[in-house]
Amino acid sequence: MTVLLSTPAQATIETDRLTLRPLRASDAGLIDLHAGDARVANMTTSIPHPLPPGATAALLARARAEDRVEDVWALDGSRRGHAELLGLIGLTRLDRDQSEIGYWIAPAFWKTGYASEAVRALIAGNPHQNTHIFGSVFQDNPASARVLMQAGFDYLGDAEAFSVARNTLVPTWTYSRKLDP
């Protein structure tokens, strides 16, 4: 794996099949397409469904802002002849050298190992120099729970999180992974 510096304080991370790179304006169409899918939105806390006009532009602006609290990477498969945007993965800065991980994969690429590869790459690259990374998944999404567990995350407990797409609180499983900064 190679870690290269790009946008202010955001690394580009390469794996065998993926390039995790900062978002760019040309990603808007594919983000609209994939994030606008109810199957994706319903498994996240923050993506509304239907996706309103301007939501992707706002995401791109936040992801590229110099004072951002979250780094968002595109899972770019173009080096291997795949789509330029297979999904997104992000790290939100918390206090005490900790971050929270979140990710989604376009349904056409589910069960391909891309989520696992991206999560492992962020752990190995540790671009925020974290001591811990947290993650939570909806309990009706066991595939995302497996991604975290296979990446060495430990189960912390049950909780609830509000899903904008579902307009309700949804039961979650919470995980943590200790890292060497």
Secondary structure, DSSP 8 states (H G I E B T S, - for coil): -EEEE-STT-EEEE-SS-EEEE--GGGHHHHHHHHTSHHHHTTSSS--SS--TTHHHHHHHHHH-TT-SEEEEEEE-GGGTS-S-SEEEEEEE-SSSEEEEEEEE-GGGTTSSHHHHHHHHHHHH-TT--SEEEEEEETT-HHHHHHHHHTT-EEEEEEEEEETTTTEEEEEEEEEEE---
